[in-house]
Amino acid sequence: MAYLAEHLSSLRHEITDLRNMNILYAQQSQHSPGERTAADVRASRLVQIKQELAKMRNRPDDSNVWWGKSRPPERVV
């Protein structure tokens, strides 16, 4: 479960950063080709995050698949 909370926190942070950069971009009246490309990349990343969150919400039927990432690897003794 710690993995999931950590991952969600990371995504929230990334979304905040992307939104802040988009606000700065929107406040400018003219944009260079590089700035337009960066804005497109940010928009694409936000779509990827949205898709990832949707996949996380649609848990698989097998709980072992869903919770497998949150368990530490078993040690072989």
N, C-alpha and C positions, 0 to 999 in steps of 0.2 A: 504494500500500500504506500510505502514511503516513496517508491519509484514514481508512482502515479502523481502524488502530491508535488513532488519535485519537478516532474515534467510539466504539470499544469502551471506551476509557478513560473517556470522558464518561458512557457508560451505567453503567459500574461505579460511578463516583462518585455518580451519581443514585440507583442502587439502594441504596448505602450510606446516603445521606441519607434516603431513604424508609423504610428499615428502622429507622434510629435514631428517626425521628419516630413510627413505629408502636410501638416499644418504649416510648417515653414515653407514648403514648396508652394502651397496655395497662396501664401502672402506675397509671393514675388509676382511681378507683372510680366516678366519675360523669363524664358527658360532656355538654357543651352541644350543641345542634343544630348549631352551626357546627363543633365538633370532630368530630362524627359525619360531617358532610358532607365535611370535609377528609380523614377516614380513608377514606371511600368513593372520593374522588378519587385518593388515594394507591394504593389497591388497584387501581383502574382503570388507573392509569399503569403499575403493575407488570405487569399483563396485557398492556398495549400493548408494553412493553419485551420481554416474553417472545415475543410474536408477531413483533416486529421481528427479534429474534435468530434465531428459527426461519426467517424468510425469508432472512436472511443465510446461514444454514447450507445452505439449498437453492439453491445457485448455479444460474443459468440455463445452458443448454447452450452458448450463445454466449459465449465468454470476453471478447469485445469489450464486451458489455453489463456483465459482472461487473467487469472491471478498468477500465472507462471512467472511473469516478469518481476513480481513484487517479492518473491521468495529468494533468499540467498541460495547460491548453488550448494548442492549437497556435497559433503566431503567424503572422500573415499579413504577409509582407514586401513 
